[in-house]
Each structure stands twice: as C-alpha cells, then as structure tokens.
Amino acid sequence: MAWSEAEVAHRAASDAERIAYVDEQDRPLGGVLRSELRARHLLGRGTYILLFNSAGELCVHRRTLSKALYPGYWDVAAGGMVLEDETYAESAVRELAEELGIDGVELVEHAHFFYDAPESRLWCKVYSAVSDAPLILQPEEVLEARFIRLEQALAEAQHLPYCPDSLAALQHYLAAVAPGNAGGA
C-alpha cells in the first residue's frame, strides 16, 4: 500500500500527539503519546459525533488506508482521541471540524460509555449534530462520505467493514434517543 506524503506526515504527527489517559472510572491520569497508549494498552478517551442532515440522514465516511485502526472501513461517526489538554466537548468540536469541515453547529451529548476491545480501550462520549453545510473532507483521514438513512447504515454494517467502536457509539445513541429517553438529534 502506497501512502501519500501527506498521509505519512499526518500519521507521524498523529502518533506524536499527547492523548489523555484515564483510569477505570474515567479519572484523568495525564497524557501520553498515542503510540504509548496503544503499546501499553492504557485507557484513553474518545469522542464520536454522529452528523445528520436536516432530512435525518446520517453521514457515513470511509477511512483512509493509512489509518492505524480500521483502515478503509466505513465509519458512522466523526471523532477521535481526546487530547491531554481537552475536554470531551472540545475534542468533539475539533474532530468534527477537522474530519468533515463542519464547524459552528450545536453538539448534543447523548451517552458516556466504556469501549473495551483488544485494539482499543476507551471511555467515550457520543454527540450528535445537524448540518446541511457542504462537507470538507480531511484527505489524510477520509476517503469519501455520504448521507444515508440510518436503517441503510445498520444494514450495510452487516456485510461491509464498519468500525466496531463507532457502531457501539451508534447503539448507545439509539438507546439514548429511544422513546421515553431524553435526547435526540
């Protein structure tokens, strides 16, 4: 697989970021390099932002092949690791702007949950936003994006490679906005 110079530079910069790491109760313990967080299987923090358009369609995007986790997979959420000096909300605003070029929109928080997989151990917060602004894709992170019905995304996840962590975030969102629960896009 041949990565562009921009992808190589972006991955090196990403690996050099200081990521927030936390304990089992999501209490901050400091910051570590992204590579150290993964190598030592430390707990980090992550944000997931479900972007909807005014028609209620969900933005799904395909990750670049240079991504360390889930390269080329479809993703139902923008988002990423919370940096050492950020809150969850600040991270969500930054990630949505970086990945999809959406800024200045209201983010609604829906869920806080723990995701535990061999490749990733994170405390996570799920947000949603609504925007009809044109997407501006970050070429080092996103290959393509499209808006589809939520049901279509769930159906595609049965036979296409979708990121398991963002699907978990989507399930927490759906539980939070189910009839009788507070929240909503």
Secondary structure as a PSIPRED ss2 file (coil, helix, strand):
# PSIPRED VFORMAT (PSIPRED V4.0)

   1 M C   1.000  0.000  0.000
   2 A C   1.000  0.000  0.000
   3 W C   1.000  0.000  0.000
   4 S C   1.000  0.000  0.000
   5 E H   0.000  1.000  0.000
   6 A H   0.000  1.000  0.000
   7 E H   0.000  1.000  0.000
   8 V H   0.000  1.000  0.000
   9 A H   0.000  1.000  0.000
  10 H H   0.000  1.000  0.000
  11 R H   0.000  1.000  0.000
  12 A H   0.000  1.000  0.000
  13 A H   0.000  1.000  0.000
  14 S H   0.000  1.000  0.000
  15 D H   0.000  1.000  0.000
  16 A H   0.000  1.000  0.000
  17 E C   1.000  0.000  0.000
  18 R E   0.000  0.000  1.000
  19 I E   0.000  0.000  1.000
  20 A E   0.000  0.000  1.000
  21 Y E   0.000  0.000  1.000
  22 V E   0.000  0.000  1.000
  23 D C   1.000  0.000  0.000
  24 E C   1.000  0.000  0.000
  25 Q C   1.000  0.000  0.000
  26 D C   1.000  0.000  0.000
  27 R C   1.000  0.000  0.000
  28 P E   0.000  0.000  1.000
  29 L E   0.000  0.000  1.000
  30 G E   0.000  0.000  1.000
  31 G E   0.000  0.000  1.000
  32 V E   0.000  0.000  1.000
  33 L E   0.000  0.000  1.000
  34 R H   0.000  1.000  0.000
  35 S H   0.000  1.000  0.000
  36 E H   0.000  1.000  0.000
  37 L H   0.000  1.000  0.000
  38 R H   0.000  1.000  0.000
  39 A H   0.000  1.000  0.000
  40 R C   1.000  0.000  0.000
  41 H C   1.000  0.000  0.000
  42 L C   1.000  0.000  0.000
  43 L E   0.000  0.000  1.000
  44 G E   0.000  0.000  1.000
  45 R E   0.000  0.000  1.000
  46 G E   0.000  0.000  1.000
  47 T E   0.000  0.000  1.000
  48 Y E   0.000  0.000  1.000
  49 I E   0.000  0.000  1.000
  50 L E   0.000  0.000  1.000
  51 L E   0.000  0.000  1.000
  52 F E   0.000  0.000  1.000
  53 N C   1.000  0.000  0.000
  54 S C   1.000  0.000  0.000
  55 A C   1.000  0.000  0.000
  56 G C   1.000  0.000  0.000
  57 E C   1.000  0.000  0.000
  58 L E   0.000  0.000  1.000
  59 C E   0.000  0.000  1.000
  60 V E   0.000  0.000  1.000
  61 H E   0.000  0.000  1.000
  62 R E   0.000  0.000  1.000
  63 R E   0.000  0.000  1.000
  64 T C   1.000  0.000  0.000
  65 L C   1.000  0.000  0.000
  66 S C   1.000  0.000  0.000
  67 K C   1.000  0.000  0.000
  68 A C   1.000  0.000  0.000
  69 L C   1.000  0.000  0.000
  70 Y C   1.000  0.000  0.000
  71 P C   1.000  0.000  0.000
  72 G C   1.000  0.000  0.000
  73 Y C   1.000  0.000  0.000
  74 W E   0.000  0.000  1.000
  75 D E   0.000  0.000  1.000
  76 V C   1.000  0.000  0.000
  77 A C   1.000  0.000  0.000
  78 A E   0.000  0.000  1.000
  79 G E   0.000  0.000  1.000
  80 G E   0.000  0.000  1.000
  81 M E   0.000  0.000  1.000
  82 V C   1.000  0.000  0.000
  83 L E   0.000  0.000  1.000
  84 E C   1.000  0.000  0.000
  85 D C   1.000  0.000  0.000
  86 E C   1.000  0.000  0.000
  87 T C   1.000  0.000  0.000
  88 Y H   0.000  1.000  0.000
  89 A H   0.000  1.000  0.000
  90 E H   0.000  1.000  0.000
  91 S H   0.000  1.000  0.000
  92 A H   0.000  1.000  0.000
  93 V H   0.000  1.000  0.000
  94 R H   0.000  1.000  0.000
  95 E H   0.000  1.000  0.000
  96 L H   0.000  1.000  0.000
  97 A H   0.000  1.000  0.000
  98 E H   0.000  1.000  0.000
  99 E H   0.000  1.000  0.000
 100 L H   0.000  1.000  0.000
 101 G C   1.000  0.000  0.000
 102 I C   1.000  0.000  0.000
 103 D C   1.000  0.000  0.000
 104 G C   1.000  0.000  0.000
 105 V C   1.000  0.000  0.000
 106 E C   1.000  0.000  0.000
 107 L C   1.000  0.000  0.000
 108 V E   0.000  0.000  1.000
 109 E E   0.000  0.000  1.000
 110 H E   0.000  0.000  1.000
 111 A E   0.000  0.000  1.000
 112 H E   0.000  0.000  1.000
 113 F E   0.000  0.000  1.000
 114 F E   0.000  0.000  1.000
 115 Y E   0.000  0.000  1.000
 116 D E   0.000  0.000  1.000
 117 A E   0.000  0.000  1.000
 118 P C   1.000  0.000  0.000
 119 E C   1.000  0.000  0.000
 120 S E   0.000  0.000  1.000
 121 R E   0.000  0.000  1.000
 122 L E   0.000  0.000  1.000
 123 W E   0.000  0.000  1.000
 124 C E   0.000  0.000  1.000
 125 K E   0.000  0.000  1.000
 126 V E   0.000  0.000  1.000
 127 Y E   0.000  0.000  1.000
 128 S E   0.000  0.000  1.000
 129 A E   0.000  0.000  1.000
 130 V E   0.000  0.000  1.000
 131 S C   1.000  0.000  0.000
 132 D C   1.000  0.000  0.000
 133 A C   1.000  0.000  0.000
 134 P C   1.000  0.000  0.000
 135 L C   1.000  0.000  0.000
 136 I C   1.000  0.000  0.000
 137 L C   1.000  0.000  0.000
 138 Q C   1.000  0.000  0.000
 139 P C   1.000  0.000  0.000
 140 E C   1.000  0.000  0.000
 141 E C   1.000  0.000  0.000
 142 V E   0.000  0.000  1.000
 143 L E   0.000  0.000  1.000
 144 E E   0.000  0.000  1.000
 145 A E   0.000  0.000  1.000
 146 R E   0.000  0.000  1.000
 147 F E   0.000  0.000  1.000
 148 I E   0.000  0.000  1.000
 149 R C   1.000  0.000  0.000
 150 L H   0.000  1.000  0.000
 151 E H   0.000  1.000  0.000
 152 Q H   0.000  1.000  0.000
 153 A H   0.000  1.000  0.000
 154 L H   0.000  1.000  0.000
 155 A H   0.000  1.000  0.000
 156 E H   0.000  1.000  0.000
 157 A C   1.000  0.000  0.000
 158 Q C   1.000  0.000  0.000
 159 H C   1.000  0.000  0.000
 160 L C   1.000  0.000  0.000
 161 P C   1.000  0.000  0.000
 162 Y E   0.000  0.000  1.000
 163 C C   1.000  0.000  0.000
 164 P H   0.000  1.000  0.000
 165 D H   0.000  1.000  0.000
 166 S H   0.000  1.000  0.000
 167 L H   0.000  1.000  0.000
 168 A H   0.000  1.000  0.000
 169 A H   0.000  1.000  0.000
 170 L H   0.000  1.000  0.000
 171 Q H   0.000  1.000  0.000
 172 H H   0.000  1.000  0.000
 173 Y H   0.000  1.000  0.000
 174 L H   0.000  1.000  0.000
 175 A H   0.000  1.000  0.000
 176 A H   0.000  1.000  0.000
 177 V H   0.000  1.000  0.000
 178 A C   1.000  0.000  0.000
 179 P C   1.000  0.000  0.000
 180 G C   1.000  0.000  0.000
 181 N C   1.000  0.000  0.000
 182 A C   1.000  0.000  0.000
 183 G C   1.000  0.000  0.000
 184 G C   1.000  0.000  0.000
 185 A C   1.000  0.000  0.000
